[in-house]
Amino acid sequence: MTLRDLKVGKSGKVSAVGGEKILRHRLLEMGITPKTVVTVKKAAPMGDPIELLLRGYVLTLRLDDAEKISVEEVDLESGDNK
């Protein structure tokens, strides 16, 4: 699944960061790297962009960019991967 598919309140562990060279580099610089846990905090009224919590800070990301990030959904409450 991609980061775009995660619902508000859900978390995922980044498994891969794709996109064109410049976009991929920018996402990695923002801290979206493999094995990073990302939580979707909220979405704009029309759904785009989404607000993420990762590495202790909040990041806003467009859905087109979120689609380039592969994640595995995780349950932070129990610590188990789904």
C-alpha positions in Angstrom: 0.0 0.0 0.0 1.1 3.6 -0.3 1.1 6.5 2.1 -1.9 7.9 0.2 -3.9 4.8 1.2 -3.5 5.3 4.9 -6.5 6.7 6.7 -6.4 9.5 9.3 -5.2 8.2 12.6 -3.4 5.2 11.1 0.3 4.6 11.0 2.7 2.9 8.6 6.3 2.0 8.4 8.0 3.2 5.2 9.2 0.3 3.1 10.3 2.2 -0.1 10.5 5.8 -1.4 10.0 6.2 -5.1 9.4 9.0 -7.5 11.7 10.8 -9.9 15.2 11.6 -8.8 14.5 15.1 -7.5 11.3 14.2 -5.7 12.8 11.1 -4.1 15.8 13.1 -2.9 13.5 15.8 -1.4 11.4 13.2 0.4 14.5 11.5 1.8 15.8 14.9 3.0 12.5 15.5 4.8 13.1 12.4 6.8 10.8 10.0 4.9 13.3 7.1 4.8 12.8 3.3 4.9 11.8 2.0 8.4 10.5 5.4 9.5 7.0 5.2 11.2 4.6 7.8 9.8 1.2 8.6 11.3 -1.5 10.4 9.3 -2.8 13.1 11.6 -5.4 14.8 9.4 -6.4 15.7 5.9 -7.5 18.9 4.3 -11.3 19.3 3.7 -11.0 18.1 0.1 -8.5 15.4 1.1 -5.4 17.0 -0.3 -2.9 17.6 1.3 -2.4 15.4 4.3 -0.7 16.1 7.6 1.8 13.6 8.8 3.6 13.1 12.1 7.1 11.5 11.8 10.3 11.8 13.8 8.7 14.2 16.2 7.6 16.8 13.7 4.6 17.5 11.5 4.9 17.4 7.7 2.3 18.3 5.1 2.4 16.3 1.9 0.4 16.3 -1.3 -1.4 13.1 -2.2 0.5 12.8 -5.5 3.8 12.7 -3.5 2.3 10.4 -0.9 1.5 7.9 -3.6 5.2 7.4 -4.3 5.9 6.2 -0.7 5.3 2.5 0.0 4.3 1.6 3.6 3.3 -1.3 5.7 0.5 -0.5 8.1 1.4 -0.9 11.8 -0.5 -0.8 15.0 1.3 1.5 17.4 -0.9 0.4 20.3 0.2 -3.2 20.3 3.4 -2.8 18.3 2.4 -5.5 15.8 2.6 -5.1 12.1 -0.6 -5.8 10.2 
